[in-house]
C-alpha cells in the first residue's frame, strides 16, 4: 500500500467507531473491537486496513483481499471473503471518503511547502500591499503594489501576484503560479504552475500583411470555493470579465479563454479547452479533453463526454458526446449504423470472392 509518510498518521479506530461515523452496519457485532489503522485499496490492504468495494470490475480483487474490513453495499456483501469484516453501507465509496476526510484532513488542501508560519525572509512584498494577519508567504514569492490578501491564505514559493490583485481568505496559491488582473474570493485553491489573468487570444486577421492585436482590458473573477488544477490557464476578458462561478472544480491543464463565463458547481476534467466568449451554466460536467468552440452556450446541468468536440449550443440537461458532439443517443445510433455498414460490406465482399 501507499505509505502516508507525507501526511499525518491516522488514528487507530475500532470497527464500532467506523460504523458509528459512517452510519454503516457492522454485520458481525463480535468484530466491533477490531482495530483499523489505515486505508488501502482491496489489492493492497492488510488485516489492519479498511477498504471498500462498489464496482464489479474489481470483483477479483475483492475475492482475494486481505483487508481487515470492507465497506460494501448489501448487493455485494455475500462476495466478501470470510475473515474480512463487513460494513454494510448504501454508498460504500461515500462512506470510505467520509473516513478518509476525517483521518486525512491535512491532505484536503495544500500546505506551505516549507513550514512557513508567516512571511519568509526571501519573499518580496511591495510596501503598499495589504496582507491581513495570518497570511503565509513562502520563500521567493513576489507580491506587487496594492495587492490585498485575506487571513489564512498561503502564497506558495515563487508565486507572483501582480499589482492590484485581490485574494480572499483561506485561499492557497500554488508554487510558481502567476496571477494578474484578477479578483479571487474566499477558500479558493489554485494548484502549482497556474497562470491567471494573462491577456486572451484576440487578433484581427489580416492575412499575409500580419495580424492586429486586440487590447484585453477585462479581468478574471474567481468566486468562492473554486479549485483550479495544476498547470491550468485562465485568460482575462477583453471587454467583459472572465468569470469562474462559486464551487466550480477545474482539473489540471485546462485552458479557459477570454470572456468565458462558467457557472456554479461545474466539474471540468483534465485538458479541456474552452474558446473565448463561452457561457457555461450551473452544474455542468465536461469530460477530459473536451473542446468547445467560441460564442456557444452550454445549459445548466449539461454533460459532455470525454474527448468530444462541441460546435453547437447544448440545451439545459443535455447529454452530448462525439466529434462533432451531438445528443449521446443519436451519437450511439450513428456509431452502430456505421458498424453495421462496415460489417455488411465486409460480408458482401467475402461473398463476391
Residue, then its C-alpha position, 0 to 999 in steps of 0.5 A: x500500500x501507499x505509505x502516508x509518510x507525507x501526511x499525518x498518521x491516522x488514528x487507530x479506530x475500532x470497527x464500532x467507531x467506523x460504523x458509528x461515523x459512517x452510519x454503516x452496519x457492522x454485520x458481525x457485532x463480535x468484530x466491533x473491537x477490531x482495530x483499523x489503522x489505515x486505508x488501502x485499496x482491496x489489492x493492497x490492504x492488510x488485516x489492519x486496513x479498511x477498504x471498500x468495494x462498489x464496482x464489479x470490475x474489481x470483483x477479483x480483487x475483492x475475492x482475494x483481499x486481505x483487508x481487515x474490513x470492507x465497506x460494501x453495499x448489501x448487493x455485494x456483501x455475500x462476495x466478501x471473503x470470510x475473515x474480512x469484516x463487513x460494513x454494510x453501507x448504501x454508498x460504500x465509496x461515500x462512506x470510505x471518503x467520509x473516513x478518509x476526510x476525517x483521518x486525512x484532513x491535512x491532505x484536503x488542501x495544500x500546505x506551505x511547502x516549507x513550514x512557513x508560519x508567516x512571511x519568509x525572509x526571501x519573499x518580496x512584498x511591495x510596501x503598499x500591499x495589504x496582507x491581513x494577519x495570518x497570511x503565509x508567504x513562502x520563500x521567493x514569492x513576489x507580491x506587487x503594489x496594492x495587492x490585498x490578501x485575506x487571513x489564512x491564505x498561503x502564497x506558495x514559493x515563487x508565486x507572483x501576484x501582480x499589482x492590484x490583485x485581490x485574494x480572499x481568505x483561506x485561499x492557497x496559491x500554488x508554487x510558481x503560479x502567476x496571477x494578474x488582473x484578477x479578483x479571487x474570493x474566499x477558500x479558493x485553491x489554485x494548484x502549482x504552475x497556474x497562470x491567471x489573468x494573462x491577456x486572451x487570444x484576440x487578433x484581427x486577421x489580416x492575412x499575409x500583411x500580419x495580424x492586429x492585436x486586440x487590447x484585453x482590458x477585462x479581468x478574471x473573477x474567481x468566486x468562492x470555493x473554486x479549485x483550479x488544477x495544476x498547470x491550468x490557464x485562465x485568460x482575462x476578458x477583453x471587454x467583459x470579465x472572465x468569470x469562474x462561478x462559486x464551487x466550480x472544480x477545474x482539473x489540471x491543464x485546462x485552458x479557459x479563454x477570454x470572456x468565458x463565463x462558467x457557472x456554479x458547481x461545474x466539474x471540468x476534467x483534465x485538458x479541456x479547452x474552452x474558446x473565448x466568449x463561452x457561457x457555461x451554466x450551473x452544474x455542468x460536467x465536461x469530460x477530459x479533453x473536451x473542446x468547445x468552440x467560441x460564442x456557444x452556450x452550454x445549459x445548466x446541468x449539461x454533460x459532455x463526454x470525454x474527448x468530444x468536440x462541441x460546435x453547437x449550443x447544448x440545451x439545459x440537461x443535455x447529454x452530448x458526446x462525439x466529434x462533432x458532439x451531438x445528443x449521446x443517443x443519436x451519437x450511439x445510433x450513428x456509431x452502430x449504423x456505421x458498424x453495421x455498414x462496415x460489417x455488411x460490406x465486409x460480408x458482401x465482399x467475402x461473398x463476391x470472392 
